[in-house]
Amino acid sequence: MASASNSILLSKWTKVLLFLLCLVPLATIIGNIFNHAYDANPPQLLEHATGDWTIRFLVFTLAVTPLRKTLHVPQLVRFRRMIGLFAFFYVCLHFTTYLWLDKFFTWSAIWDDLHKRPYIIAGFTGFVLLLPLAVTSTAGWIRRLGGKNWQRLHRAVYFAAIAGVIHYYWLVKSDVRKPLLYAALVGILLLWRLAAWLTSKGKGATASGGVRREIPPTAETA
């Protein structure tokens, strides 16, 4: 049974299927445009739709490591890069909708927003944090930066997710249930990482202490 599930996760067709699934939100958004679902306020409703999917894909990305470690399915790591890139894809749609359909590339109006609306600053911060992660997502960049440096850089996704949640919470004026739900999910996933890090540090200290106790006194002083 385990070997069958492993072969499915390792199949190239599983990646193809995931790619198509990640495009379903875009297809839904396009379908809503043609069905005039956004006619009431097209820019705002498009911004909300693409923003929602950005945060959801960030949550999916953050969930990969806890799931693969908790379920003991290391093959899940194959999908993390694709999911993360789709988070960047949807934030690009979100950002483009704001610049183009909302502000018509009127830079003075955008600059006023940055001064008057803190949620714009939070959202822009999240976008800027995701930009280098998307650029360095290739195997070539992992080799150039080195595994440890690459991992350090890509921890910026934690702060991008936090910025996205803050952006959404500050944007919503009345019904904060959605942003609070996303905040709870991001918080749980980050707390899991903190707990895993503290546990590994504790095990490392115990193992180090154990090794030192086994070293003969003469070797310790050498």
N, CA, C and O of each residue as an XYZ file, in Angstrom:
888
protein
N       0.839     -1.207      0.000
C       0.000      0.000      0.000
C       0.873      1.255      0.000
O       0.624      2.205     -0.743
N       1.915      1.237      0.861
C       2.811      2.388      0.963
C       3.558      2.608     -0.342
O       3.724      3.743     -0.789
N       4.015      1.498     -0.962
C       4.760      1.619     -2.210
C       3.873      2.179     -3.326
O       4.337      2.937     -4.178
N       2.601      1.801     -3.311
C       1.667      2.315     -4.322
C       1.478      3.820     -4.168
O       1.500      4.558     -5.153
N       1.290      4.279     -2.913
C       1.122      5.721     -2.683
C       2.399      6.476     -3.013
O       2.346      7.599     -3.516
N       3.557      5.861     -2.731
C       4.833      6.496     -3.072
C       4.987      6.662     -4.580
O       5.431      7.706     -5.058
N       4.616      5.618     -5.326
C       4.739      5.688     -6.785
C       3.815      6.754     -7.359
O       4.155      7.411     -8.342
N       2.648      6.924     -6.744
C       1.723      7.973     -7.198
C       2.333      9.352     -6.955
O       2.297     10.215     -7.832
N       2.891      9.556     -5.765
C       3.463     10.852     -5.426
C       4.713     11.162     -6.241
O       5.027     12.327     -6.482
N       5.422     10.124     -6.665
C       6.644     10.318     -7.436
C       6.385     10.406     -8.945
O       7.291     10.719     -9.717
N       5.167     10.133     -9.351
C       4.838     10.163    -10.773
C       4.824     11.600    -11.303
O       4.379     12.518    -10.615
N       5.309     11.782    -12.516
C       5.285     13.110    -13.133
C       3.854     13.570    -13.390
O       3.573     14.768    -13.439
N       2.951     12.597    -13.554
C       1.563     12.950    -13.835
C       0.880     13.552    -12.609
O      -0.073     14.320    -12.738
N       1.365     13.207    -11.435
C       0.814     13.814    -10.225
C       1.113     15.303    -10.209
O       0.279     16.111     -9.801
N       2.323     15.663    -10.662
C       2.671     17.081    -10.753
C       1.814     17.792    -11.796
O       1.386     18.928    -11.593
N       1.572     17.120    -12.897
C       0.721     17.703    -13.937
C      -0.689     17.946    -13.387
O      -1.282     19.000    -13.618
N      -1.210     16.961    -12.661
C      -2.543     17.098    -12.075
C      -2.580     18.254    -11.079
O      -3.524     19.044    -11.066
N      -1.538     18.344    -10.242
C      -1.479     19.440     -9.269
C      -1.430     20.786     -9.978
O      -2.088     21.738     -9.558
N      -0.651     20.867    -11.053
C      -0.557     22.105    -11.833
C      -1.939     22.518    -12.331
O      -2.318     23.685    -12.231
N      -2.683     21.566    -12.863
C      -4.021     21.868    -13.381
C      -4.964     22.285    -12.254
O      -5.789     23.182    -12.428
N      -4.839     21.633    -11.099
C      -5.674     21.995     -9.952
C      -5.377     23.420     -9.480
O      -6.278     24.153     -9.073
N      -4.109     23.792     -9.542
C      -3.719     25.147     -9.119
C      -4.244     26.213    -10.072
O      -4.324     27.388     -9.712
N      -4.600     25.807    -11.279
C      -5.173     26.747    -12.251
C      -6.689     26.868    -12.133
O      -7.293     27.747    -12.749
N      -7.304     25.994    -11.347
C      -8.768     26.028    -11.192
C      -9.248     27.379    -10.649
O     -10.232     27.914    -11.160
N      -8.580     27.958     -9.616
C      -9.034     29.281     -9.161
C      -9.008     30.330    -10.261
O      -9.918     31.153    -10.356
N      -7.970     30.307    -11.096
C      -7.897     31.266    -12.211
C      -9.058     31.042    -13.176
O      -9.682     32.000    -13.633
N      -9.348     29.778    -13.486
C     -10.466     29.470    -14.374
C     -11.784     29.951    -13.771
O     -12.655     30.449    -14.483
N     -11.922     29.798    -12.461
C     -13.138     30.262    -11.779
C     -13.273     31.768    -11.860
O     -14.358     32.293    -12.112
N     -12.159     32.464    -11.643
C     -12.174     33.926    -11.721
C     -12.541     34.387    -13.127
O     -13.354     35.297    -13.289
N     -11.945     33.764    -14.145
C     -12.249     34.123    -15.544
C     -13.719     33.827    -15.850
O     -14.392     34.619    -16.509
N     -14.214     32.683    -15.368
C     -15.625     32.345    -15.567
C     -16.541     33.364    -14.918
O     -17.575     33.719    -15.484
N     -16.171     33.841    -13.731
C     -16.986     34.858    -13.050
C     -16.985     36.178    -13.806
O     -17.976     36.908    -13.804
N     -15.850     36.479    -14.461
C     -15.794     37.709    -15.264
C     -16.786     37.620    -16.426
O     -17.545     38.557    -16.673
N     -16.776     36.487    -17.139
C     -17.671     36.315    -18.285
C     -19.139     36.217    -17.862
O     -20.043     36.549    -18.629
N     -19.359     35.753    -16.624
C     -20.736     35.649    -16.121
C     -21.187     36.925    -15.409
O     -22.264     36.971    -14.814
N     -20.343     37.963    -15.479
C     -20.667     39.275    -14.913
C     -20.849     39.228    -13.390
O     -21.595     40.025    -12.822
N     -20.170     38.299    -12.747
C     -20.279     38.201    -11.293
C     -19.587     39.360    -10.583
O     -19.883     39.652     -9.424
N     -18.662     40.017    -11.284
C     -17.913     41.112    -10.674
C     -18.402     42.484    -11.147
O     -17.718     43.486    -10.940
N     -19.553     42.535    -11.765
C     -20.012     43.794    -12.354
C     -20.255     44.882    -11.310
O     -20.137     46.066    -11.623
N     -20.590     44.508    -10.088
C     -20.892     45.502     -9.057
C     -19.693     46.408     -8.788
O     -19.826     47.629     -8.706
N     -18.527     45.792     -8.653
C     -17.293     46.553     -8.423
C     -16.132     45.699     -8.913
O     -15.434     45.085     -8.105
N     -15.917     45.651    -10.222
C     -14.935     44.712    -10.785
C     -13.542     44.763    -10.156
O     -13.031     43.712     -9.771
N     -12.899     45.935    -10.032
C     -11.541     45.945     -9.478
C     -11.480     45.383     -8.056
O     -10.615     44.569     -7.732
N     -12.411     45.832     -7.219
C     -12.387     45.413     -5.820
C     -12.651     43.911     -5.676
O     -11.969     43.225     -4.914
N     -13.638     43.412     -6.407
C     -13.976     41.999     -6.301
C     -12.857     41.110     -6.868
O     -12.582     40.036     -6.334
N     -12.216     41.568     -7.950
C     -11.072     40.829     -8.488
C      -9.893     40.849     -7.516
O      -9.202     39.846     -7.341
N      -9.677     41.992     -6.895
C      -8.607     42.086     -5.892
C      -8.867     41.117     -4.744
O      -7.955     40.433     -4.279
N     -10.109     41.065     -4.295
C     -10.438     40.165     -3.187
C     -10.253     38.700     -3.585
O      -9.720     37.904     -2.813
N     -10.695     38.353     -4.793
C     -10.586     36.959     -5.245
C      -9.126     36.534     -5.367
O      -8.741     35.475     -4.872
N      -8.314     37.358     -6.026
C      -6.896     37.000     -6.191
C      -6.146     37.069     -4.867
O      -5.229     36.283     -4.630
N      -6.531     38.010     -4.000
C      -5.897     38.105     -2.684
C      -6.193     36.891     -1.820
O      -5.312     36.361     -1.143
N      -7.460     36.456     -1.855
C      -7.839     35.240     -1.112
C      -6.989     34.052     -1.540
O      -6.475     33.310     -0.703
N      -6.848     33.878     -2.845
C      -6.104     32.713     -3.336
C      -4.610     32.836     -3.072
O      -3.919     31.827     -2.934
N      -4.109     34.059     -3.002
C      -2.703     34.230     -2.629
C      -2.460     33.697     -1.224
O      -1.527     32.927     -0.999
N      -3.302     34.106     -0.281
C      -3.120     33.663      1.106
C      -3.350     32.161      1.223
O      -2.642     31.481      1.967
N      -4.330     31.640      0.498
C      -4.583     30.199      0.553
C      -3.379     29.410      0.059
O      -3.001     28.406      0.663
N      -2.777     29.860     -1.034
C      -1.603     29.141     -1.543
C      -0.398     29.305     -0.615
O       0.438     28.405     -0.535
N      -0.296     30.421      0.076
C       0.761     30.560      1.082
C       0.534     29.571      2.222
O       1.478     28.962      2.724
N      -0.716     29.419      2.623
C      -1.038     28.433      3.668
C      -0.722     27.021      3.181
O      -0.153     26.222      3.925
N      -1.089     26.707      1.927
C      -0.770     25.389      1.364
C       0.745     25.154      1.364
O       1.216     24.066      1.696
N       1.499     26.196      0.986
C       2.961     26.072      0.945
C       3.522     25.795      2.337
O       4.367     24.918      2.510
N       3.045     26.549      3.325
C       3.527     26.364      4.694
C       3.105     25.012      5.275
O       3.746     24.493      6.188
N       2.021     24.449      4.736
C       1.511     23.183      5.271
C       2.291     21.970      4.777
O       2.180     20.895      5.367
N       3.074     22.111      3.714
C       3.748     20.949      3.124
C       4.703     20.298      4.109
O       4.654     19.084      4.304
N       5.575     21.089      4.738
C       6.566     20.505      5.657
C       5.918     19.825      6.863
O       6.273     18.686      7.167
N       4.973     20.479      7.568
C       4.309     19.769      8.671
C       3.619     18.478      8.230
O       3.659     17.478      8.946
N       2.989     18.498      7.057
C       2.293     17.294      6.588
C       3.271     16.171      6.260
O       3.045     15.020      6.633
N       4.359     16.505      5.561
C       5.293     15.438      5.171
C       6.006     14.851      6.381
O       6.348     13.668      6.387
N       6.234     15.669      7.406
C       6.916     15.150      8.595
C       5.950     14.427      9.528
O       6.293     13.399     10.112
N       4.765     14.959      9.663
C       3.781     14.330     10.548
C       3.267     13.020      9.966
O       3.093     12.036     10.685
N       3.024     13.015      8.650
C       2.506     11.819      7.983
C       3.611     10.886      7.487
O       3.337      9.802      6.972
N       4.874     11.324      7.649
C       6.040     10.545      7.186
C       5.946     10.261      5.677
O       6.125      9.135      5.215
N       5.658     11.338      4.940
C       5.569     11.237      3.480
C       6.541     12.252      2.879
O       6.118     13.331      2.464
N       7.837     11.927      2.825
C       8.829     12.899      2.337
C       8.620     13.322      0.891
O       9.105     14.374      0.476
N       7.897     12.505      0.116
C       7.688     12.812     -1.306
C       6.870     14.104     -1.508
O       6.890     14.685     -2.593
N       6.163     14.542     -0.477
C       5.356     15.755     -0.604
C       6.211     16.985     -0.896
O       5.717     17.974     -1.436
N       7.488     16.921     -0.540
C       8.363     18.071     -0.766
C       8.475     18.406     -2.263
O       8.808     19.538     -2.616
N       8.204     17.441     -3.134
C       8.260     17.658     -4.585
C       7.282     18.734     -5.048
O       7.477     19.341     -6.100
N       6.231     18.970     -4.263
C       5.164     19.862     -4.706
C       5.248     21.253     -4.082
O       4.505     22.158     -4.463
N       6.158     21.417     -3.122
C       6.201     22.690     -2.389
C       6.588     23.856     -3.295
O       6.003     24.935     -3.203
N       7.573     23.640     -4.170
C       8.019     24.723     -5.043
C       6.892     25.181     -5.972
O       6.678     26.379     -6.153
N       6.176     24.222     -6.555
C       5.083     24.581     -7.465
C       3.998     25.362     -6.736
O       3.503     26.367     -7.248
N       3.629     24.909     -5.551
C       2.582     25.589     -4.792
C       3.033     27.000     -4.419
O       2.252     27.948     -4.497
N       4.302     27.136     -4.012
C       4.822     28.450     -3.684
C       4.835     29.392     -4.880
O       4.539     30.580     -4.745
N       5.179     28.860     -6.055
C       5.181     29.686     -7.264
C       3.766     30.105     -7.658
O       3.566     31.190     -8.205
N       2.794     29.252     -7.381
C       1.411     29.650     -7.653
C       0.953     30.725     -6.674
O       0.149     31.582     -7.038
N       1.448     30.696     -5.442
C       1.161     31.796     -4.508
C       1.681     33.107     -5.093
O       1.007     34.135     -5.027
N       2.893     33.062     -5.670
C       3.455     34.262     -6.291
C       2.657     34.666     -7.536
O       2.454     35.853     -7.791
N       2.213     33.682     -8.298
C       1.407     33.956     -9.494
C       0.132     34.708     -9.128
O      -0.234     35.679     -9.790
N      -0.548     34.252     -8.060
C      -1.804     34.905     -7.693
C      -1.569     36.263     -7.042
O      -2.402     37.160     -7.176
N      -0.445     36.430     -6.337
C      -0.168     37.761     -5.781
C       0.180     38.736     -6.907
O      -0.106     39.929     -6.803
N       0.799     38.234     -7.986
C       1.058     39.091     -9.147
C      -0.254     39.542     -9.791
O      -0.385     40.704    -10.173
N      -1.222     38.634     -9.913
C      -2.541     39.007    -10.430
C      -3.206     40.026     -9.511
O      -3.824     40.983     -9.976
N      -3.076     39.813     -8.212
C      -3.653     40.716     -7.218
C      -3.043     42.118     -7.345
O      -3.754     43.123     -7.360
N      -1.719     42.156     -7.436
C      -1.001     43.419     -7.519
C      -1.291     44.131     -8.842
O      -1.458     45.350     -8.872
N      -1.349     43.367     -9.928
C      -1.636     43.943    -11.237
C      -3.049     44.519    -11.297
O      -3.275     45.576    -11.885
N      -3.997     43.810    -10.680
C      -5.376     44.316    -10.633
C      -5.436     45.658     -9.919
O      -6.137     46.574    -10.350
N      -4.698     45.762     -8.830
C      -4.674     47.026     -8.078
C      -4.042     48.144     -8.911
O      -4.593     49.240     -9.002
N      -2.879     47.862     -9.520
C      -2.171     48.894    -10.280
C      -2.929     49.314    -11.534
O      -2.980     50.497    -11.870
N      -3.518     48.335    -12.226
C      -4.109     48.584    -13.534
C      -5.585     48.959    -13.441
O      -5.979     50.061    -13.823
N      -6.404     48.027    -12.925
C      -7.848     48.237    -12.952
C      -8.340     49.183    -11.862
O      -9.356     49.857    -12.029
N      -7.620     49.230    -10.758
C      -8.042     50.097     -9.654
C      -7.448     51.499     -9.790
O      -8.166     52.493     -9.680
N      -6.121     51.579    -10.030
C      -5.446     52.879    -10.053
C      -5.043     53.337    -11.448
O      -4.571     54.463    -11.604
N      -5.214     52.494    -12.469
C      -4.873     52.842    -13.853
C      -3.427     53.354    -13.967
O      -3.130     54.248    -14.759
N      -2.546     52.767    -13.162
C      -1.122     53.139    -13.164
C      -0.910     54.629    -12.886
O       0.049     55.234    -13.366
N      -1.826     55.207    -12.101
C      -1.663     56.603    -11.670
C      -0.778     56.607    -10.437
O      -1.243     56.363     -9.323
N       0.500     56.885    -10.645
C       1.481     56.702     -9.573
C       1.258     57.663     -8.406
O       1.588     57.337     -7.265
N       0.705     58.837     -8.680
C       0.424     59.764     -7.583
C      -0.650     59.200     -6.651
O      -0.569     59.347     -5.432
N      -1.670     58.544     -7.252
C      -2.735     57.939     -6.437
C      -2.191     56.749     -5.648
O      -2.565     56.538     -4.495
N      -1.308     55.976     -6.275
C      -0.685     54.839     -5.586
C       0.171     55.337     -4.430
O       0.161     54.760     -3.343
N       0.914     56.418     -4.676
C       1.755     56.987     -3.629
C       0.907     57.499     -2.459
O       1.284     57.336     -1.298
N      -0.240     58.118     -2.769
C      -1.151     58.570     -1.711
C      -1.665     57.393     -0.889
O      -1.788     57.484      0.332
N      -1.967     56.275     -1.577
C      -2.430     55.077     -0.867
C      -1.381     54.575      0.109
O      -1.701     54.185      1.232
N      -0.120     54.586     -0.325
C       0.972     54.125      0.537
C       1.087     54.985      1.794
O       1.504     54.506      2.849
N       0.712     56.264      1.670
C       0.795     57.154      2.822
C      -0.444     57.069      3.726
O      -0.347     57.179      4.948
N      -1.603     56.873      3.097
C      -2.859     56.973      3.845
C      -3.406     55.627      4.310
O      -4.166     55.569      5.276
N      -3.022     54.533      3.625
C      -3.632     53.229      3.925
C      -2.558     52.216      4.316
O      -1.859     51.686      3.453
N      -2.428     51.951      5.604
C      -1.384     51.026      6.061
C      -1.503     49.624      5.471
O      -0.499     48.928      5.318
N      -2.728     49.205      5.139
C      -2.886     47.849      4.600
C      -2.204     47.711      3.238
O      -1.791     46.615      2.860
N      -2.086     48.824      2.497
C      -1.374     48.790      1.213
C       0.112     48.514      1.458
O       0.739     47.742      0.733
N       0.658     49.150      2.478
C       2.076     48.936      2.814
C       2.314     47.486      3.215
O       3.301     46.879      2.801
N       1.403     46.926      4.027
C       1.541     45.528      4.449
C       1.481     44.592      3.249
O       2.275     43.657      3.145
N       0.538     44.844      2.340
C       0.424     43.994      1.156
C       1.628     44.107      0.249
O       2.122     43.104     -0.267
N       2.109     45.340      0.051
C       3.281     45.544     -0.798
C       4.514     44.886     -0.191
O       5.358     44.355     -0.914
N       4.619     44.921      1.141
C       5.731     44.250      1.830
C       5.708     42.753      1.554
O       6.746     42.149      1.284
N       4.523     42.160      1.623
C       4.400     40.733      1.335
C       4.810     40.407     -0.085
O       5.479     39.402     -0.325
N       4.412     41.253     -1.033
C       4.780     41.041     -2.437
C       6.294     41.127     -2.627
O       6.884     40.289     -3.309
N       6.919     42.132     -2.028
C       8.369     42.312     -2.152
C       9.114     41.125     -1.542
O      10.146     40.705     -2.065
N       8.599     40.588     -0.445
C       9.243     39.434      0.189
C       9.148     38.187     -0.686
O      10.064     37.364     -0.695
N       8.053     38.045     -1.417
C       7.877     36.860     -2.258
C       8.674     36.939     -3.555
O       9.007     35.910     -4.142
N       8.980     38.147     -4.001
C       9.664     38.330     -5.281
C      11.010     37.603     -5.356
O      11.220     36.854     -6.311
N      11.939     37.783     -4.397
C      13.213     37.051     -4.490
C      13.049     35.540     -4.315
O      13.876     34.768     -4.801
N      11.999     35.118     -3.631
C      11.771     33.680     -3.449
C      11.374     33.042     -4.773
O      11.798     31.930     -5.087
N      10.556     33.754     -5.549
C      10.166     33.239     -6.863
C      11.368     33.205     -7.808
O      11.548     32.247     -8.560
N      12.184     34.254     -7.764
C      13.355     34.331     -8.651
C      14.344     33.214     -8.346
O      14.931     32.638     -9.262
N      14.531     32.903     -7.062
C      15.549     31.913     -6.656
C      14.957     30.522     -6.414
O      15.528     29.723     -5.672
N      13.827     30.237     -7.034
C      13.167     28.949     -6.785
C      13.756     27.801     -7.594
O      13.368     26.650     -7.392
N      14.684     28.086     -8.504
C      15.218     27.046     -9.378
C      16.380     26.298     -8.718
O      16.986     26.780     -7.760
N      16.673     25.118     -9.249
C      17.795     24.323     -8.749
C      19.119     25.053     -8.955
O      20.038     24.918     -8.147
N      19.215     25.830    -10.042
C      20.426     26.589    -10.302
C      20.724     27.588     -9.201
O      21.876     27.749     -8.796
N      19.689     28.262     -8.714
C      19.875     29.223     -7.636
C      20.216     28.535     -6.327
O      20.970     29.085     -5.524
N      19.681     27.350     -6.093
C      20.052     26.599     -4.884
C      21.539     26.308     -4.900
O      22.205     26.418     -3.871
N      22.077     25.930     -6.078
C      23.517     25.663     -6.200
C      24.330     26.939     -6.003
O      25.370     26.925     -5.345
N      23.847     28.046     -6.580
C      24.598     29.298     -6.469
C      24.648     29.799     -5.027
O      25.700     30.218     -4.544
N      23.507     29.753     -4.345
C      23.431     30.283     -2.990
C      23.954     29.313     -1.935
O      24.392     29.720     -0.859
N      23.899     28.016     -2.264
C      24.215     27.010     -1.257
C      22.954     26.661     -0.486
O      22.114     27.526     -0.237
N      22.822     25.407     -0.112
C      21.592     24.925      0.515
C      21.174     25.717      1.742
O      20.004     26.073      1.881
N      22.132     26.001      2.648
C      21.787     26.685      3.902
C      21.371     28.124      3.660
O      20.396     28.600      4.241
N      22.114     28.823      2.794
C      21.751     30.213      2.489
C      20.408     30.281      1.782
O      19.609     31.185      2.025
N      20.168     29.313      0.902
C      18.887     29.267      0.190
C      17.747     29.058      1.181
O      16.700     29.696      1.069
N      17.944     28.174      2.142
C      16.905     27.927      3.146
C      16.652     29.169      3.990
O      15.505     29.501      4.290
N      17.727     29.855      4.371
C      17.574     31.084      5.164
C      16.766     32.126      4.387
O      15.862     32.758      4.934
N      17.102     32.296      3.106
C      16.376     33.262      2.285
C      14.906     32.909      2.187
O      14.045     33.784      2.280
N      14.617     31.636      2.000
C      13.229     31.224      1.759
C      12.397     31.162      3.027
O      11.199     30.887      2.964
N      13.015     31.413      4.181
C      12.218     31.593      5.399
C      11.444     32.903      5.371
O      10.578     33.138      6.214
N      11.760     33.755      4.398
C      11.003     35.000      4.238
C       9.536     34.720      3.933
O       8.693     35.601      4.101
N       9.219     33.507      3.489
C       7.820     33.169      3.215
C       6.987     33.269      4.493
O       5.793     33.563      4.429
N       7.611     33.025      5.662
C       6.879     33.159      6.930
C       6.403     34.598      7.098
O       5.249     34.845      7.445
N       7.306     35.542      6.848
C       6.977     36.958      7.027
C       6.024     37.448      5.934
O       5.195     38.327      6.171
N       6.151     36.872      4.743
C       5.213     37.222      3.662
C       3.792     36.796      4.030
O       2.835     37.531      3.787
N       3.663     35.612      4.613
C       2.339     35.131      5.025
C       1.766     36.016      6.135
O       0.579     36.340      6.126
N       2.609     36.402      7.082
C       2.161     37.293      8.161
C       1.724     38.639      7.587
O       0.688     39.181      7.972
N       2.530     39.177      6.654
C       2.184     40.456      6.026
C       0.862     40.354      5.274
O       0.056     41.285      5.295
N       0.639     39.211      4.603
C      -0.608     39.012      3.877
C      -1.811     39.002      4.798
O      -2.849     39.581      4.480
N      -1.673     38.347      5.937
C      -2.778     38.290      6.902
C      -3.056     39.680      7.476
O      -4.213     40.075      7.613
N      -1.993     40.421      7.812
C      -2.164     41.785      8.334
C      -2.834     42.673      7.283
O      -3.736     43.451      7.593
N      -2.377     42.543      6.042
C      -2.973     43.295      4.924
C      -4.474     43.040      4.840
O      -5.265     43.972      4.700
N      -4.849     41.791      4.924
C      -6.267     41.426      4.797
C      -7.066     41.939      5.997
O      -8.169     42.461      5.838
N      -6.502     41.787      7.193
C      -7.212     42.199      8.413
C      -7.439     43.709      8.425
O      -8.527     44.170      8.770
N      -6.423     44.475      8.051
C      -6.554     45.934      8.029
C      -7.480     46.407      6.910
O      -8.123     47.450      7.022
N      -7.537     45.629      5.835
C      -8.401     45.983      4.707
C      -9.871     45.824      5.065
O     -10.689     46.676      4.716
N     -10.218     44.736      5.760
C     -11.614     44.434      6.079
C     -12.095     45.378      7.182
O     -11.422     45.557      8.196
N     -13.239     45.963      6.974
C     -13.728     46.959      7.928
C     -14.729     46.394      8.934
O     -14.863     46.926     10.036
N     -15.430     45.324      8.567
C     -16.469     44.829      9.472
C     -16.334     43.337      9.750
O     -16.057     42.937     10.881
N     -16.525     42.521      8.733
C     -16.497     41.069      8.916
C     -15.052     40.569      8.832
O     -14.495     40.442      7.741
N     -14.456     40.290      9.985
C     -13.037     39.892     10.036
C     -12.874     38.378     10.177
O     -11.788     37.905     10.513
N     -13.924     37.626      9.927
C     -13.835     36.173     10.129
C     -12.810     35.522      9.210
O     -12.034     34.673      9.649
N     -12.801     35.914      7.927
C     -11.848     35.315      6.985
C     -10.404     35.626      7.360
O      -9.599     34.703      7.484
N     -10.049     36.897      7.546
C      -8.659     37.169      7.919
C      -8.246     36.505      9.222
O      -7.095     36.094      9.369
N      -9.172     36.394     10.174
C      -8.841     35.721     11.438
C      -8.633     34.223     11.218
O      -7.787     33.611     11.871
N      -9.402     33.631     10.301
C      -9.209     32.217      9.970
C      -7.826     32.007      9.365
O      -7.101     31.095      9.760
N      -7.464     32.860      8.402
C      -6.136     32.740      7.795
C      -5.041     32.984      8.820
O      -4.005     32.319      8.805
N      -5.277     33.946      9.715
C      -4.292     34.235     10.761
C      -4.097     33.013     11.666
O      -2.974     32.692     12.056
N      -5.206     32.335     11.996
C      -5.114     31.144     12.838
C      -4.336     30.035     12.130
O      -3.499     29.374     12.745
N      -4.608     29.830     10.850
C      -3.916     28.777     10.094
C      -2.419     29.073      9.986
O      -1.587     28.196     10.217
N      -2.084     30.320      9.632
C      -0.673     30.702      9.540
C      -0.011     30.580     10.903
O       1.113     30.089     11.011
N      -0.707     31.028     11.949
C      -0.152     30.934     13.307
C       0.124     29.497     13.720
O       1.174     29.211     14.296
N      -0.800     28.594     13.435
C      -0.618     27.176     13.789
C       0.588     26.595     13.056
O       1.398     25.885     13.650
N       0.703     26.899     11.763
C       1.806     26.356     10.954
C       3.157     26.910     11.395
O       4.161     26.198     11.365
N       3.187     28.178     11.805
C       4.445     28.761     12.285
C       4.783     28.259     13.683
O       5.953     28.045     13.999
N       3.772     28.072     14.518
C       4.021     27.514     15.861
C       4.531     26.080     15.766
O       5.378     25.664     16.557
N       4.013     25.322     14.797
C       4.516     23.962     14.586
C       6.004     23.999     14.268
O       6.775     23.193     14.789
N       6.406     24.934     13.412
C       7.825     25.047     13.049
C       8.671     25.437     14.250
O       9.767     24.913     14.449
N       8.150     26.361     15.048
C       8.881     26.779     16.251
C       9.048     25.604     17.212
O      10.128     25.394     17.764
N       7.966     24.836     17.408
C       8.039     23.670     18.293
C       9.013     22.635     17.755
O       9.779     22.049     18.521
N       8.994     22.399     16.428
C       9.925     21.439     15.822
C      11.365     21.904     15.971
O      12.258     21.094     16.219
N      11.596     23.216     15.819
C      12.943     23.763     15.962
C      13.443     23.628     17.395
O      14.591     23.248     17.625
N      12.571     23.945     18.366
C      12.957     23.825     19.776
C      13.232     22.370     20.143
O      14.156     22.077     20.902
N      12.421     21.460     19.596
C      12.632     20.031     19.863
C      13.957     19.563     19.294
O      14.694     18.831     19.954
N      14.269     19.983     18.066
C      15.539     19.571     17.450
C      16.724     20.155     18.197
O      17.760     19.502     18.329
N      16.577     21.399     18.693
C      17.652     22.002     19.473
C      17.864     21.246     20.770
O      18.995     21.031     21.205
N      16.744     20.840     21.388
C      16.835     20.076     22.625
C      17.495     18.732     22.416
O      18.328     18.306     23.215
N      17.113     18.056     21.321
C      17.729     16.757     21.020
C      19.206     16.916     20.701
O      20.027     16.078     21.076
N      19.544     18.014     19.993
C      20.940     18.259     19.661
C      21.775     18.493     20.894
O      22.900     18.002     20.996
N      21.216     19.257     21.851
C      21.948     19.517     23.093
C      22.121     18.243     23.900
O      23.180     18.018     24.487
N      21.076     17.394     23.935
C      21.164     16.124     24.666
C      22.205     15.209     24.043
O      23.013     14.598     24.742
N      22.174     15.123     22.705
C      23.144     14.277     22.011
C      24.555     14.786     22.224
O      25.482     13.998     22.409
N      24.725     16.103     22.199
C      26.047     16.685     22.417
C      26.527     16.395     23.821
O      27.695     16.071     24.037
N      25.606     16.516     24.787
C      25.974     16.202     26.166
C      26.341     14.751     26.331
O      27.268     14.415     27.068
N      25.597     13.868     25.628
C      25.889     12.441     25.702
C      27.250     12.113     25.144
O      27.969     11.284     25.702
N      27.617     12.755     24.045
C      28.914     12.498     23.426
C      30.032     12.945     24.337
O      31.049     12.263     24.462
N      29.848     14.114     24.989
C      30.894     14.621     25.858
C      31.116     13.718     27.054
O      32.250     13.561     27.507
N      30.059     13.126     27.570
C      30.215     12.239     28.721
C      30.964     10.974     28.359
O      31.599     10.354     29.213
N      30.889     10.578     27.059
C      31.546      9.340     26.651
C      33.016      9.550     26.323
O      33.758      8.577     26.188
N      33.466     10.837     26.186
C      34.855     11.099     25.816
C      35.753     10.890     27.035
O      35.473     11.439     28.101
N      36.805     10.123     26.902
C      37.727      9.930     28.034
C      38.359     11.253     28.427
O      38.545     12.122     27.575
N      38.701     11.428     29.731
C      39.277     12.678     30.209
C      40.537     13.055     29.453
O      40.763     14.241     29.212
N      41.352     12.111     29.074
C      42.587     12.428     28.368
C      42.314     13.012     26.979
O      43.026     13.909     26.527
N      41.263     12.490     26.295
C      40.912     12.985     24.971
C      40.309     14.384     25.068
O      40.516     15.207     24.177
N      39.551     14.666     26.159
C      38.916     15.965     26.325
C      39.972     17.068     26.457
O      39.778     18.182     25.969
N      41.054     16.761     27.096
C      42.078     17.777     27.351
C      43.064     17.889     26.202
O      43.884     18.807     26.196
N      43.014     16.992     25.235
C      43.977     16.986     24.139
C      43.733     18.139     23.192
O      44.454     18.290     22.205
